[in-house]
């Protein structure tokens, strides 16, 4: 059987229709508002960590890797892995962070970088598909819905074309429209045996950072895709079958608009909570208060004695004293996880959990 060739980029259709441009305006406005607010916050890592753990959880859930915030909390805070799904979610967040650093340093996004990111997502070095037989099936009927490109050399050719499209802006197409096109193309190339969806969703945020539409990796489409999963797969299929680019691009642009608004709401709540705790700590525990201490308490939704010890350059005895005082005043709650006592910032935990 002769393999049908996948069309290369750019698409041979008008992707800047009137309907697309109308939705593009809304998406760019919402994204610019999120970027503007995030840029004013001194310690962006607080926001990034909180948002990325939800993205890792939601992106993995799309692939039926289901876990809870409680399971994530226990896996993140323990050296013993008891929940493989939670570990996969944490791998995803590690891959996302790694990719973010790569793009910030290199100011480019290459095929080799994507392969490197995928290796962290999957915790293996299988790389680009070499063997035939990969098909995408309907979860309910088992019918084959799509057979992705076959052959390592051909897949590499398609990725080279995608890489050029990502990094070359001579076409002057708006980056948010290009993001929709890039996401589609990566998913239909389906270059890896597994983890394509999660890797593709990481590429989305890296592209926004690359094009300086965001400085911090805090905007993710996974929650939107979960809510609109049937449309996502239907429109992927329609671009393949009837080149319905317009509806696909509008779908992605609506996702950017909605998730920008939702993320802005979350980061504002987190920032408010940080300032509130600073004020309360100054009042109730002035002897131990410092900006650095508050930042440590919000870096993750849990902390350990060693984090305070190293982060504040204090002795273990002092770190234990600080955490005990914080718990006694209700700023933290603790529990034993394995051999260690873990202290949870419940305010942050509840904000992230209920987002």
C-alpha positions in Angstrom: 0.0 0.0 0.0 1.4 3.4 -1.0 1.4 5.9 1.9 -0.6 9.1 1.4 1.8 12.0 1.8 1.0 14.5 4.6 0.7 18.1 3.3 3.7 20.2 4.5 3.5 23.7 6.0 2.3 26.3 5.3 -1.3 25.2 4.5 -2.3 25.9 1.0 -5.5 27.8 2.1 -6.4 31.2 3.5 -6.0 30.9 7.3 -6.8 34.6 7.9 -10.5 34.5 7.2 -12.8 37.2 8.6 -14.1 34.8 11.3 -10.6 33.8 12.3 -9.4 37.5 12.6 -12.4 38.4 14.7 -11.6 35.6 17.2 -7.9 36.4 17.0 -8.6 39.9 18.3 -10.3 38.5 21.4 -7.5 35.9 22.0 -4.7 38.5 21.7 -6.5 40.9 24.0 -6.9 38.2 26.8 -3.4 36.9 26.4 -1.9 40.4 26.5 -3.8 41.1 29.7 -2.4 37.9 31.3 1.1 38.7 30.2 0.9 42.3 31.5 -0.3 41.2 34.9 2.2 38.3 35.2 5.1 40.7 34.3 4.4 42.9 37.3 4.8 40.0 39.8 8.3 39.9 41.4 8.5 36.1 42.0 7.0 34.5 38.9 8.1 31.0 40.0 5.3 31.0 42.6 2.7 31.4 39.9 4.5 29.1 37.4 4.7 26.2 39.8 1.1 26.5 40.8 -0.2 26.7 37.3 2.1 24.1 35.8 1.0 21.4 38.3 -2.6 21.8 37.1 -1.5 21.8 33.5 0.5 18.6 34.0 -2.5 17.0 35.7 -5.0 18.1 33.0 -2.7 17.3 30.0 -2.1 13.8 31.4 -5.8 13.3 32.0 -6.5 13.8 28.3 -4.4 10.7 27.8 -6.4 8.9 30.5 -3.5 9.2 33.1 -5.7 10.2 36.0 -4.5 11.4 39.4 -5.7 13.7 42.2 -4.0 16.6 43.8 -3.6 14.6 47.0 -1.8 11.8 45.1 0.4 14.5 43.5 1.2 16.0 46.8 2.3 12.7 48.3 4.4 11.8 45.3 6.0 15.2 45.0 6.9 15.2 48.7 8.2 11.7 49.0 11.2 9.8 47.7 9.2 6.7 47.4 7.0 6.5 44.2 3.7 4.6 45.1 1.5 6.1 42.4 2.7 5.7 38.8 0.1 8.1 37.3 1.2 10.8 39.7 4.8 10.1 38.7 3.9 10.6 35.0 2.3 13.9 35.8 5.4 15.0 37.6 7.6 13.9 34.7 5.4 16.1 32.4 6.0 19.1 34.6 9.8 18.4 34.6 9.7 18.2 30.8 7.8 21.4 30.6 10.3 23.3 32.8 13.2 21.8 30.8 11.7 22.9 27.5 11.1 26.4 28.9 14.7 26.8 29.9 15.9 25.5 26.5 13.7 28.0 24.6 14.6 30.9 26.9 18.3 30.2 26.4 18.4 29.3 22.7 15.6 31.6 21.4 14.7 28.8 19.0 12.7 25.6 19.1 14.2 22.7 17.2 13.4 19.0 16.5 16.2 17.9 18.7 14.8 20.0 21.6 11.4 18.4 21.1 13.0 14.9 21.2 14.8 15.9 24.4 11.5 17.1 26.0 9.7 14.0 24.9 12.4 11.8 26.5 11.6 13.4 29.9 7.8 13.1 29.4 8.2 9.4 28.7 11.3 8.7 30.7 12.8 6.8 27.8 15.0 7.5 24.7 12.9 5.6 22.1 12.9 8.8 20.0 11.2 9.1 16.6 9.2 6.1 15.5 11.2 3.6 13.4 8.8 0.7 13.2 5.5 0.6 11.3 2.2 -0.4 12.9 1.2 2.8 14.8 -2.5 3.6 14.4 -4.9 5.8 16.2 -8.2 4.0 17.1 -11.6 5.0 18.3 -11.7 4.3 22.1 -15.3 3.0 21.8 -15.4 1.0 18.6 -11.7 0.1 18.1 -11.9 1.2 14.5 -8.8 2.8 13.0 -9.4 6.6 12.6 -5.9 7.6 11.5 -2.7 6.1 10.4 0.2 8.5 10.9 3.2 8.8 8.6 5.5 5.8 8.4 9.3 5.7 8.2 11.9 7.5 10.3 13.4 9.4 7.4 10.0 10.7 6.2 8.9 11.6 9.8 12.2 13.6 10.2 11.5 15.4 6.9 8.1 16.4 8.2 9.6 17.6 11.5 12.3 19.6 9.6 9.5 21.4 7.7 7.6 22.0 11.0 10.8 23.3 12.7 11.2 25.8 9.8 7.6 26.9 10.1 8.0 27.4 13.9 11.1 29.6 13.7 10.5 31.5 10.5 8.1 34.5 10.6 8.6 35.7 7.0 5.0 34.7 6.2 3.8 37.4 8.7 0.9 35.2 9.9 -0.1 36.1 13.5 1.7 33.7 16.0 -1.6 32.6 17.6 -2.9 31.4 14.2 0.4 29.7 13.6 0.2 28.0 17.0 -3.1 26.3 15.9 -1.4 25.2 12.7 1.7 24.0 14.5 -0.3 22.0 17.0 -2.3 20.3 14.3 0.7 19.4 12.3 2.7 18.0 15.2 -0.3 15.8 16.2 -0.8 14.4 12.7 2.9 13.7 12.3 2.6 11.8 15.5 6.4 11.3 15.6 6.7 9.2 18.7 5.4 5.8 19.8 3.7 7.4 22.8 3.4 10.8 24.5 2.6 12.8 21.4 -0.3 14.6 22.9 1.5 15.7 26.0 4.6 16.7 24.1 2.4 18.7 21.6 0.8 20.6 24.4 4.2 21.5 25.8 5.2 22.8 22.4 2.2 25.2 22.5 3.4 27.0 25.6 7.1 27.0 24.4 5.9 28.6 21.1 4.1 31.4 23.1 7.3 32.0 25.1 9.5 31.9 21.9 7.3 34.5 20.3 7.4 36.6 23.5 3.6 36.6 23.8 4.3 35.3 27.4 7.5 35.6 29.5 6.3 32.9 32.0 4.9 29.5 31.0 1.5 30.0 32.6 -1.0 29.5 29.8 -2.2 26.1 28.9 -5.0 24.7 26.8 -5.4 21.3 28.5 -8.4 22.2 30.7 -10.1 23.7 27.7 -9.5 20.6 25.6 -10.8 18.4 28.4 -14.0 20.4 28.5 -14.3 20.4 24.7 -12.6 17.0 23.9 -15.1 15.8 21.3 -14.7 19.0 19.3 -10.9 18.7 19.5 -10.8 15.3 17.9 -13.6 16.1 15.5 -11.8 19.2 14.2 -8.4 17.4 13.9 -10.2 14.9 11.7 -11.9 17.6 9.6 -8.7 19.4 8.9 -7.3 16.1 7.7 -10.3 15.1 5.6 -11.8 18.4 4.3 -9.2 21.1 5.2 -11.5 22.7 7.7 -8.7 25.0 9.0 -11.1 27.9 9.8 -13.1 26.1 12.5 -9.9 24.4 13.9 -8.1 27.7 14.3 -11.1 29.4 15.8 -11.4 26.5 18.3 -7.8 27.0 19.4 -8.1 30.8 19.6 -11.2 30.5 21.7 -9.2 28.2 24.0 -6.5 30.8 24.3 -9.0 33.5 25.1 -10.8 31.4 27.8 -7.8 29.9 29.4 -6.1 33.4 29.5 -9.1 34.7 31.4 -9.2 31.8 33.8 -5.4 31.8 34.4 -5.5 35.6 35.0 -8.1 35.0 37.7 -6.0 32.3 39.3 -2.8 34.2 39.4 -4.5 37.2 40.8 -5.9 35.1 43.6 -2.5 33.5 44.3 -0.8 36.9 44.3 -3.5 38.2 46.7 -2.9 35.2 49.0 0.9 35.8 49.0 0.4 39.5 50.1 -2.2 38.5 52.7 0.2 35.9 54.3 3.0 38.5 54.3 0.8 40.9 56.2 -0.4 38.3 58.6 3.1 36.9 59.2 4.5 40.4 59.9 1.8 40.8 62.5 1.7 37.4 64.2 5.3 36.2 63.8 7.5 39.3 63.3 10.6 37.6 64.6 10.7 35.0 61.8 9.0 37.1 59.0 11.0 37.7 55.8 10.0 38.0 52.2 12.2 35.0 51.4 10.3 32.9 53.9 6.9 33.7 52.3 8.3 33.0 48.9 9.5 29.6 50.1 6.0 28.8 51.5 4.4 29.5 48.1 7.1 27.9 45.9 5.2 24.6 46.1 2.0 23.8 48.0 4.2 22.0 50.6 7.6 22.5 52.2 10.1 20.5 54.2 12.6 21.4 56.9 15.5 21.0 54.5 13.9 23.6 52.1 13.7 26.2 54.8 17.2 25.3 56.1 18.7 25.8 52.6 16.5 28.5 51.4 17.1 30.8 54.3 20.6 29.6 55.2 19.6 28.7 58.8 20.3 25.6 61.0 18.0 22.7 61.0 17.0 23.5 64.5 16.0 27.0 63.5 14.1 25.7 60.4 12.1 23.3 62.6 11.4 26.1 65.0 10.1 28.3 62.1 7.9 25.6 60.8 6.5 24.7 64.2 5.6 28.4 64.8 4.0 28.6 61.4 1.9 25.5 62.1 0.9 26.7 65.5 -0.4 30.0 64.1 -2.4 28.1 61.4 -0.2 29.1 58.3 0.7 25.5 57.6 -0.6 22.0 58.4 1.7 19.1 58.7 1.6 15.3 58.2 4.1 12.5 58.1 4.9 11.3 54.6 7.3 8.3 54.8 10.0 9.3 57.3 9.6 13.0 56.9 7.2 15.6 58.2 5.7 17.6 55.3 4.1 21.0 55.8 1.3 22.0 53.5 0.4 25.6 52.5 -3.4 24.8 52.5 -4.3 28.2 51.2 -2.3 27.7 48.1 -3.3 24.0 47.8 -7.0 24.9 47.9 -6.6 27.6 45.3 -4.8 25.2 42.9 -7.1 22.3 43.6 -10.2 24.3 43.0 -8.9 26.1 39.9 
